[in-house]
Amino acid sequence: MTDFACADLYDAHEGRVQVVVGTFVALGRRTRFHGPIETLAVYEDNPLVKAALAEPGHGRVLVVDGGGSLRCALVGDVLAASAVAHGWAGIVVHGCVRDARAIDALELGVRCLGTSPRRSSKHGFGERGVPVTFAGVRFEPGAHLYADEDGILVSAAPLL
């Protein structure tokens, strides 16, 4: 379901939702997306991102805490295409992506801090399924994320 507005959800659930602070770049053909959250905490290293997006997404949103690094990309067109093929609703990256033009053509919602042509390292460092905090919000695995043209909301329970 993409017929929702974060502003309306906020008004209806004020006090029960968290609002992501700051401006994230919006990519992908899904300008509005939502789903249960899966989390990753990585830093300039993306094998865990690749592994997660190769699993069935079941309409979830992958939230990647890349430590806010702008030095390299954690997601590119190949991983974004894998997300589409495996049924992920979207990806939120507290860091960079690359191949923005190709990602923008995919049936996927992506939010990121920016872009970088540099790829990440491939060591496999990081954690999956742990709470991550950035942009004034604590993202818990299993919580629900809603993103549209106005921003991003997080709720402990489904709002739709």
N, C-alpha and C positions, 0 to 999 in steps of 0.2 A: 504494500500500500504506500503510495507516494503522495496521497492527497491529505497532507497535513502541513501545518505551519508551526515552526518552533515558537514564534511569538504567541500564537494561540495556545500551544501546549504549556508555555511558561505561565500565561495568564490563568489557565485552568488549574495548574498544579504548583503555583508559587509556594515556595517553602519546602517543596518535596523534590525539586530538581536542582541540579548544579548547572551553571552556565560556564562554558569554556571561555576564558578571557583571552583576548587578542585576536588578531586576524590570521586566518589560515587560508592558504591558496586553495581554490576549489578546482579540481580536475575531474574528468570523466563525464560521461553522458548522464549519469544519475546525479542531478543537482540536489535531489532530496533522497535520503536513504536512512534506514534505521535497522536496528537489530540488536540481539544480545552481544555483549562484548567478550572477546577473547583478547588477552594481553600478552605483550612481549616487552621485556626490558633488554635493550641491546645498545651498544655504542660503536658506531662506525664499523659494524660487522653484521652481515645479513643472512647467514645460513639458516638461522632459526626462522626468519621471515619466509624464506623460500620453502622450508619444510611445512610451516603452518598453512601457507596458501596452496600447497599441493594436497591438502586434506579437504574432505567435504566441508564446505562452509555452512551449509544449512541456513543461509540468510544472516549469518553473523557479521559483525564488524570487527576487523582486526585493529586493535589500538597498539601502536608501536611507539614506545618511549625510547627515542634515539638520543636522549640527553640534550635535545635541542641543537645538536651539531649541524652546522651548515657546510661542513668540509667535504662531505661525500653523500651519495644517494643510497638509501636503504631499499628502495623499490624502483624498478624500471619497468619497461613495457613487457618483458617476458614474465615477470612475477605478477604484474597486474593482469595479464591475459590468463595466467594460471588461476588467479582469484576468480575471474569471470567463469572459466571452465569448471571450477569446483564449487560454484554457488555462493560465493561471499557477496554480501550486500555492499560492503565498502571497506576502506582502509583509512585510518587516521594516523599520520606519522608526525611525531614530534621531532622532526628532522627533515631531510630532503628526499626528493624523488628525482628521477631523470627520465628522459624520453617523454617529456610532457605532451608533446603533440600526439604521439601514439596513444598515450594513456587517455588523453582527452576524447579520443574516438571510441573508447571502450564503454560497454554497458556496465559501469561501475562508478561508485562514488569514492572520490579520493580527496582528502584534506591533508595538507602538509605545510611546513613553514616556508618552503621554497624549493628551488631546483639546483642541482649541481651535476655537471657532466661526469664527475669522478665517481667510480664505483667504490663500494665499501670493501673492507677486508673479508676474508672467507675462513675465519678461525672457528666459528661456531660458539663464540662466547655469548652469554646472556642467560636470561631466565624467562620461562613461559608460565602463564597462569598465575602471576603474582600481581597484587595491586600496584599500580603505577600512578604517580602524581605529577601533573604538569598543567600549566595554564590555569591554575587555581582550582583544579578538579582532581578528585581521587577516582580513578577508573578501576572498578572491581570486576574481575571475571564474572560473567553472568548478569551484570547490570545491563541496562538498555541505553543505547545511544541513538540520538535523533539529530540529523544534520540537514540543513536547508540553506537557502541563500542568506539568511539572517545570522546563522551561526550554528553552534553545537550545544545540545543539552544532554545531560546524563541523569538517569533515574534508576533507583534501585529496583523498581517494578515496571512492567510494561505500562505505557500510557495509551496505547491504541489497541 
